[in-house]
Amino acid sequence: MKLTNLYEEIMNGLHFTEFEDDERMNIILMDNKEIIGKVIVVHVMSGYMEFEDMMSEDEYLEIFGDDDFYQIEHLEVYPQYTGSGYGKLLMNKAIDYVNKMDGRSLYLNASPMSHKGLDLGNLVSFYKDFGFEVIPELDKWPHNKEMLLKLKQIG
């Protein structure tokens, strides 16, 4: 993060708090002492069993590479703060974290959680802005989209 961005965040009262809980990295965005939103990132190893009913192991390994990836388990911006760019800040922080951990890919299930959030089309567009792509082999449901962001090439 550039020093000017850090200065602007501090001056505006914005800051991130991170903590691990049950092998999940919780990244919380706060304005002074009030929580704006959070993102939870999980390191997944040997995750094929999650997908074995949907694809072959060869298809899985072609998509996820060496069976070692990170997953956005949850992203939330509290309703009173939506539409202000805070979701983008949280996603950038999550991607930075995965890069720092030398992760090769980041997976998520784009699924609208409530009537107050983005609809599926806008949610998919939001994630595509970060470089995520819908996984064609898993594109079987009308209410959610499995998406993947390749950060580093394998091999």
C-alpha atoms as an extended CHARMM CRD file, in Angstrom:
* protein
*
       155  EXT
         1         1  MET       CA              0.0000000000        0.0000000000        0.0000000000  PROA      1               0.0000000000
         2         2  LYS       CA              1.3250000000        3.4230000000       -0.9000000000  PROA      2               0.0000000000
         3         3  LEU       CA              2.0920000000        5.6960000000        2.0130000000  PROA      3               0.0000000000
         4         4  THR       CA             -0.3450000000        8.3210000000        0.6910000000  PROA      4               0.0000000000
         5         5  ASN       CA             -3.1610000000        5.7450000000        0.6400000000  PROA      5               0.0000000000
         6         6  LEU       CA             -2.3160000000        4.6700000000        4.1940000000  PROA      6               0.0000000000
         7         7  TYR       CA             -2.3140000000        8.3100000000        5.3030000000  PROA      7               0.0000000000
         8         8  GLU       CA             -5.6950000000        8.9230000000        3.6350000000  PROA      8               0.0000000000
         9         9  GLU       CA             -7.1700000000        5.8200000000        5.3130000000  PROA      9               0.0000000000
        10        10  ILE       CA             -5.9230000000        6.8750000000        8.7430000000  PROA      10              0.0000000000
        11        11  MET       CA             -7.1220000000       10.4370000000        8.2730000000  PROA      11              0.0000000000
        12        12  ASN       CA            -10.5330000000        9.1790000000        7.2110000000  PROA      12              0.0000000000
        13        13  GLY       CA            -10.6460000000        6.8290000000       10.2010000000  PROA      13              0.0000000000
        14        14  LEU       CA            -10.5590000000        3.6860000000        8.0320000000  PROA      14              0.0000000000
        15        15  HSD       CA             -8.3690000000        0.7880000000        9.0490000000  PROA      15              0.0000000000
        16        16  PHE       CA             -8.1880000000       -2.9720000000        8.7060000000  PROA      16              0.0000000000
        17        17  THR       CA             -8.0150000000       -5.4830000000       11.5170000000  PROA      17              0.0000000000
        18        18  GLU       CA             -6.9150000000       -9.0340000000       10.7770000000  PROA      18              0.0000000000
        19        19  PHE       CA             -7.0670000000      -12.1530000000       12.9060000000  PROA      19              0.0000000000
        20        20  GLU       CA             -6.9810000000      -15.8880000000       12.3560000000  PROA      20              0.0000000000
        21        21  ASP       CA             -9.7660000000      -18.0600000000       13.7090000000  PROA      21              0.0000000000
        22        22  ASP       CA             -9.9560000000      -21.8190000000       12.9790000000  PROA      22              0.0000000000
        23        23  GLU       CA             -7.5460000000      -21.4450000000       10.0280000000  PROA      23              0.0000000000
        24        24  ARG       CA             -9.6320000000      -18.6260000000        8.5550000000  PROA      24              0.0000000000
        25        25  MET       CA             -8.1950000000      -15.1720000000        8.0220000000  PROA      25              0.0000000000
        26        26  ASN       CA            -10.7650000000      -12.5970000000        9.0600000000  PROA      26              0.0000000000
        27        27  ILE       CA            -10.1810000000       -9.1580000000        7.5710000000  PROA      27              0.0000000000
        28        28  ILE       CA            -12.3850000000       -6.4790000000        9.0690000000  PROA      28              0.0000000000
        29        29  LEU       CA            -12.7320000000       -2.9430000000        7.7350000000  PROA      29              0.0000000000
        30        30  MET       CA            -13.4750000000       -0.3700000000       10.4070000000  PROA      30              0.0000000000
        31        31  ASP       CA            -14.2150000000        3.3310000000       10.5500000000  PROA      31              0.0000000000
        32        32  ASN       CA            -12.7590000000        4.3750000000       13.8870000000  PROA      32              0.0000000000
        33        33  LYS       CA            -14.4160000000        1.7780000000       16.1650000000  PROA      33              0.0000000000
        34        34  GLU       CA            -17.3850000000        0.8750000000       13.9560000000  PROA      34              0.0000000000
        35        35  ILE       CA            -17.2940000000       -2.2020000000       11.7170000000  PROA      35              0.0000000000
        36        36  ILE       CA            -18.0530000000       -1.4780000000        8.0620000000  PROA      36              0.0000000000
        37        37  GLY       CA            -17.6450000000       -4.9920000000        6.6930000000  PROA      37              0.0000000000
        38        38  LYS       CA            -15.5130000000       -8.0980000000        6.5740000000  PROA      38              0.0000000000
        39        39  VAL       CA            -14.0690000000      -10.7540000000        4.3230000000  PROA      39              0.0000000000
        40        40  ILE       CA            -13.0670000000      -14.2600000000        5.3980000000  PROA      40              0.0000000000
        41        41  VAL       CA            -10.3520000000      -16.1210000000        3.4720000000  PROA      41              0.0000000000
        42        42  VAL       CA             -9.6280000000      -19.8320000000        3.9120000000  PROA      42              0.0000000000
        43        43  HSD       CA             -6.6070000000      -21.8030000000        2.7180000000  PROA      43              0.0000000000
        44        44  VAL       CA             -7.8970000000      -25.0050000000        1.0850000000  PROA      44              0.0000000000
        45        45  MET       CA             -5.6870000000      -28.0300000000        0.5880000000  PROA      45              0.0000000000
        46        46  SER       CA             -7.0220000000      -31.2840000000       -0.7670000000  PROA      46              0.0000000000
        47        47  GLY       CA            -10.3560000000      -29.7370000000       -1.6750000000  PROA      47              0.0000000000
        48        48  TYR       CA            -11.3830000000      -32.1960000000       -4.3700000000  PROA      48              0.0000000000
        49        49  MET       CA            -13.9780000000      -33.8610000000       -2.1320000000  PROA      49              0.0000000000
        50        50  GLU       CA            -15.9720000000      -30.6060000000       -2.2440000000  PROA      50              0.0000000000
        51        51  PHE       CA            -16.3050000000      -30.9400000000       -6.0240000000  PROA      51              0.0000000000
        52        52  GLU       CA            -16.2000000000      -34.7010000000       -6.6650000000  PROA      52              0.0000000000
        53        53  ASP       CA            -19.9510000000      -34.9010000000       -7.3650000000  PROA      53              0.0000000000
        54        54  MET       CA            -19.6340000000      -32.1820000000      -10.0010000000  PROA      54              0.0000000000
        55        55  MET       CA            -16.4810000000      -33.0720000000      -11.9580000000  PROA      55              0.0000000000
        56        56  SER       CA            -13.7760000000      -35.6490000000      -12.4450000000  PROA      56              0.0000000000
        57        57  GLU       CA            -10.4960000000      -35.4080000000      -10.5770000000  PROA      57              0.0000000000
        58        58  ASP       CA             -8.6890000000      -34.6230000000      -13.8490000000  PROA      58              0.0000000000
        59        59  GLU       CA            -11.0760000000      -31.7060000000      -14.5290000000  PROA      59              0.0000000000
        60        60  TYR       CA            -10.6130000000      -30.5230000000      -10.9500000000  PROA      60              0.0000000000
        61        61  LEU       CA             -6.8130000000      -30.5870000000      -11.1660000000  PROA      61              0.0000000000
        62        62  GLU       CA             -6.9100000000      -28.8000000000      -14.5190000000  PROA      62              0.0000000000
        63        63  ILE       CA             -8.8950000000      -25.9740000000      -12.9260000000  PROA      63              0.0000000000
        64        64  PHE       CA             -7.3430000000      -25.7990000000       -9.4460000000  PROA      64              0.0000000000
        65        65  GLY       CA             -3.8440000000      -26.9630000000      -10.3390000000  PROA      65              0.0000000000
        66        66  ASP       CA             -1.9920000000      -28.5570000000       -7.4800000000  PROA      66              0.0000000000
        67        67  ASP       CA             -5.0320000000      -28.8330000000       -5.1740000000  PROA      67              0.0000000000
        68        68  ASP       CA             -3.8650000000      -25.9300000000       -3.0240000000  PROA      68              0.0000000000
        69        69  PHE       CA             -5.9120000000      -22.7320000000       -3.2840000000  PROA      69              0.0000000000
        70        70  TYR       CA             -7.5530000000      -20.0080000000       -1.2400000000  PROA      70              0.0000000000
        71        71  GLN       CA            -11.2710000000      -19.3790000000       -0.9380000000  PROA      71              0.0000000000
        72        72  ILE       CA            -13.3230000000      -16.2920000000       -0.1690000000  PROA      72              0.0000000000
        73        73  GLU       CA            -15.6960000000      -17.8850000000        2.3010000000  PROA      73              0.0000000000
        74        74  HSD       CA            -17.6590000000      -14.7390000000        3.1270000000  PROA      74              0.0000000000
        75        75  LEU       CA            -17.7330000000      -11.0980000000        2.0400000000  PROA      75              0.0000000000
        76        76  GLU       CA            -20.0570000000       -8.6460000000        3.6870000000  PROA      76              0.0000000000
        77        77  VAL       CA            -20.4750000000       -4.8900000000        3.8210000000  PROA      77              0.0000000000
        78        78  TYR       CA            -23.0620000000       -3.8080000000        6.3530000000  PROA      78              0.0000000000
        79        79  PRO       CA            -26.1790000000       -2.3340000000        4.6900000000  PROA      79              0.0000000000
        80        80  GLN       CA            -25.6410000000        1.2590000000        5.8320000000  PROA      80              0.0000000000
        81        81  TYR       CA            -22.2340000000        1.2600000000        4.0700000000  PROA      81              0.0000000000
        82        82  THR       CA            -23.0680000000       -0.3900000000        0.7440000000  PROA      82              0.0000000000
        83        83  GLY       CA            -22.4140000000        1.5140000000       -2.4530000000  PROA      83              0.0000000000
        84        84  SER       CA            -19.4300000000        3.4030000000       -1.0390000000  PROA      84              0.0000000000
        85        85  GLY       CA            -16.6090000000        1.2460000000       -2.4300000000  PROA      85              0.0000000000
        86        86  TYR       CA            -15.9160000000       -0.6260000000        0.7950000000  PROA      86              0.0000000000
        87        87  GLY       CA            -16.4870000000       -4.0180000000       -0.8310000000  PROA      87              0.0000000000
        88        88  LYS       CA            -13.7090000000       -3.1870000000       -3.2900000000  PROA      88              0.0000000000
        89        89  LEU       CA            -11.3740000000       -2.2760000000       -0.4320000000  PROA      89              0.0000000000
        90        90  LEU       CA            -12.1140000000       -5.5930000000        1.2760000000  PROA      90              0.0000000000
        91        91  MET       CA            -11.6170000000       -7.6080000000       -1.9290000000  PROA      91              0.0000000000
        92        92  ASN       CA             -8.3150000000       -5.8640000000       -2.6590000000  PROA      92              0.0000000000
        93        93  LYS       CA             -7.1520000000       -6.5910000000        0.8860000000  PROA      93              0.0000000000
        94        94  ALA       CA             -8.1530000000      -10.2780000000        0.5200000000  PROA      94              0.0000000000
        95        95  ILE       CA             -6.3040000000      -10.5680000000       -2.8020000000  PROA      95              0.0000000000
        96        96  ASP       CA             -3.2520000000       -8.8710000000       -1.2640000000  PROA      96              0.0000000000
        97        97  TYR       CA             -3.3660000000      -11.3700000000        1.6050000000  PROA      97              0.0000000000
        98        98  VAL       CA             -3.4850000000      -14.3640000000       -0.7770000000  PROA      98              0.0000000000
        99        99  ASN       CA             -0.6080000000      -12.9050000000       -2.8070000000  PROA      99              0.0000000000
       100       100  LYS       CA              1.3780000000      -12.3850000000        0.4020000000  PROA      100             0.0000000000
       101       101  MET       CA              0.7700000000      -16.0460000000        1.2810000000  PROA      101             0.0000000000
       102       102  ASP       CA              2.0790000000      -16.9690000000       -2.1990000000  PROA      102             0.0000000000
       103       103  GLY       CA             -1.3210000000      -18.3450000000       -3.2200000000  PROA      103             0.0000000000
       104       104  ARG       CA             -1.7980000000      -19.3130000000       -6.8400000000  PROA      104             0.0000000000
       105       105  SER       CA             -5.5720000000      -19.0200000000       -7.1050000000  PROA      105             0.0000000000
       106       106  LEU       CA             -8.5810000000      -17.6700000000       -5.2600000000  PROA      106             0.0000000000
       107       107  TYR       CA            -11.9980000000      -19.3490000000       -5.4960000000  PROA      107             0.0000000000
       108       108  LEU       CA            -15.4380000000      -18.1160000000       -4.4820000000  PROA      108             0.0000000000
       109       109  ASN       CA            -19.0760000000      -18.9950000000       -4.8540000000  PROA      109             0.0000000000
       110       110  ALA       CA            -20.9000000000      -15.8540000000       -5.9930000000  PROA      110             0.0000000000
       111       111  SER       CA            -24.2690000000      -16.1590000000       -4.3380000000  PROA      111             0.0000000000
       112       112  PRO       CA            -26.5290000000      -13.2830000000       -3.2970000000  PROA      112             0.0000000000
       113       113  MET       CA            -27.1080000000      -13.7130000000        0.4390000000  PROA      113             0.0000000000
       114       114  SER       CA            -30.0260000000      -11.3570000000        0.9130000000  PROA      114             0.0000000000
       115       115  HSD       CA            -32.3710000000       -8.9720000000       -0.8250000000  PROA      115             0.0000000000
       116       116  LYS       CA            -30.2120000000       -6.0540000000        0.3500000000  PROA      116             0.0000000000
       117       117  GLY       CA            -27.0820000000       -7.1220000000       -1.5370000000  PROA      117             0.0000000000
       118       118  LEU       CA            -26.2490000000       -7.2040000000       -5.2140000000  PROA      118             0.0000000000
       119       119  ASP       CA            -28.2700000000       -9.4480000000       -7.5090000000  PROA      119             0.0000000000
       120       120  LEU       CA            -26.3700000000      -12.3080000000       -9.1480000000  PROA      120             0.0000000000
       121       121  GLY       CA            -25.5850000000      -10.4390000000      -12.3790000000  PROA      121             0.0000000000
       122       122  ASN       CA            -24.1460000000       -7.4410000000      -10.5520000000  PROA      122             0.0000000000
       123       123  LEU       CA            -22.3240000000       -9.6860000000       -8.0900000000  PROA      123             0.0000000000
       124       124  VAL       CA            -20.6490000000      -11.6000000000      -10.9340000000  PROA      124             0.0000000000
       125       125  SER       CA            -19.6970000000       -8.2770000000      -12.5820000000  PROA      125             0.0000000000
       126       126  PHE       CA            -18.2520000000       -7.0640000000       -9.2790000000  PROA      126             0.0000000000
       127       127  TYR       CA            -15.9780000000      -10.1240000000       -9.0460000000  PROA      127             0.0000000000
       128       128  LYS       CA            -15.0770000000      -10.0010000000      -12.7530000000  PROA      128             0.0000000000
       129       129  ASP       CA            -13.7210000000       -6.4930000000      -12.1540000000  PROA      129             0.0000000000
       130       130  PHE       CA            -11.0210000000       -8.1690000000      -10.0190000000  PROA      130             0.0000000000
       131       131  GLY       CA            -10.2440000000      -10.7520000000      -12.7090000000  PROA      131             0.0000000000
       132       132  PHE       CA            -12.4210000000      -13.6380000000      -11.4870000000  PROA      132             0.0000000000
       133       133  GLU       CA            -13.9240000000      -15.8630000000      -14.1450000000  PROA      133             0.0000000000
       134       134  VAL       CA            -16.9130000000      -18.1870000000      -13.9740000000  PROA      134             0.0000000000
       135       135  ILE       CA            -15.7470000000      -21.8270000000      -13.9420000000  PROA      135             0.0000000000
       136       136  PRO       CA            -17.5880000000      -23.3330000000      -16.9570000000  PROA      136             0.0000000000
       137       137  GLU       CA            -17.4670000000      -26.8910000000      -15.6070000000  PROA      137             0.0000000000
       138       138  LEU       CA            -19.3240000000      -25.7510000000      -12.4820000000  PROA      138             0.0000000000
       139       139  ASP       CA            -21.7680000000      -23.3520000000      -14.1490000000  PROA      139             0.0000000000
       140       140  LYS       CA            -24.8400000000      -25.4950000000      -13.5000000000  PROA      140             0.0000000000
       141       141  TRP       CA            -27.0200000000      -23.4510000000      -11.1430000000  PROA      141             0.0000000000
       142       142  PRO       CA            -29.1420000000      -20.3630000000      -11.8570000000  PROA      142             0.0000000000
       143       143  HSD       CA            -28.7610000000      -18.8290000000       -8.3760000000  PROA      143             0.0000000000
       144       144  ASN       CA            -24.9880000000      -18.8440000000       -7.9360000000  PROA      144             0.0000000000
       145       145  LYS       CA            -21.7450000000      -18.8990000000       -9.9140000000  PROA      145             0.0000000000
       146       146  GLU       CA            -18.5080000000      -20.6620000000       -8.9960000000  PROA      146             0.0000000000
       147       147  MET       CA            -15.6330000000      -18.3010000000       -9.8470000000  PROA      147             0.0000000000
       148       148  LEU       CA            -11.8420000000      -18.4380000000       -9.8640000000  PROA      148             0.0000000000
       149       149  LEU       CA             -9.0550000000      -15.8740000000       -9.9700000000  PROA      149             0.0000000000
       150       150  LYS       CA             -5.6770000000      -17.1850000000      -11.1630000000  PROA      150             0.0000000000
       151       151  LEU       CA             -2.9450000000      -15.2390000000       -9.4000000000  PROA      151             0.0000000000
       152       152  LYS       CA              0.1680000000      -17.1690000000      -10.4210000000  PROA      152             0.0000000000
       153       153  GLN       CA              0.9220000000      -19.7910000000      -13.0040000000  PROA      153             0.0000000000
       154       154  ILE       CA              1.5700000000      -23.2860000000      -11.7150000000  PROA      154             0.0000000000
       155       155  GLY       CA              4.8050000000      -24.9780000000      -12.6570000000  PROA      155             0.0000000000
